[in-house]
Amino acid sequence: MLNSITANLMVESVEDSLNFYKTVLGFTEVASVPNDKGKLQFAIAAKDNQQLMFQERENLCEEYPILTTEKVKPSISLFIMVDDFADFQKEIQSKTKLLVEEHTTFYGTKEFAIADNNGYVITVAEKS
């Protein structure tokens, strides 16, 4: 039985990624692990019972060689549903540029999208 699933995003800088998710989306750092040079190699951030993990590219590739790459190449997108869509969009727009403007999908949901500092696409949708 599955209890949860959490994305572990490959990033160039855990510190920069934490900063983006804290300042733009309001996440809080809940755990982190430094490397032998004092930089973070891993961290967990959370908001409203949702969690994301960030792992530094070189460290993640050492752990899982199949993921080896010269640079971060986002290949997933994140999808967030919010209760207060209009207020959330206004707040986000004051902090970062929209990648995709607000629109209504073919299935009737309002959405917009942003990209994080690593290029991961984050789609925000109105909870119906």
GIFEN-V534044 format. One line per field, one symbol per residue. phi: phi as a letter, one per 30 degrees, with the letter a starting at -180 (. if undefined). psi: psi as a letter, one per 40 degrees, with the letter a starting at -180 (. if undefined). burial: # if it has 24 or more other C-alpha atoms within 12 Angstrom, else .. A space follows every 10 residues. Layout:
BEGIN
phi: ???
psi: ???
burial: ???
END
This chain:
BEGIN
phi: .dcabbdcdd bdbddddeed ddddcidbdc aabdcdcjdd caacbbahic bbcbbdeddd dddbeddead adbebbbcbc cbdceddddd ddddcadddb deacddcicd bbbbcddcjd dcccbddc
psi: hhdihhhhhh idhddddddd ddddefihhe iihiaeeeih eiihiihfei iiihhhdddd dddgddehid ihgheiiihh hidgdddddd dddediihdh ihihideehh iiiiiaeeeh hhhhihh.
burial: .......### ########.# ##.##.###. .........# #####....# ########## .......... .#.....#.# .#..#..##. .#.....#.. .........# ########## ######..
END
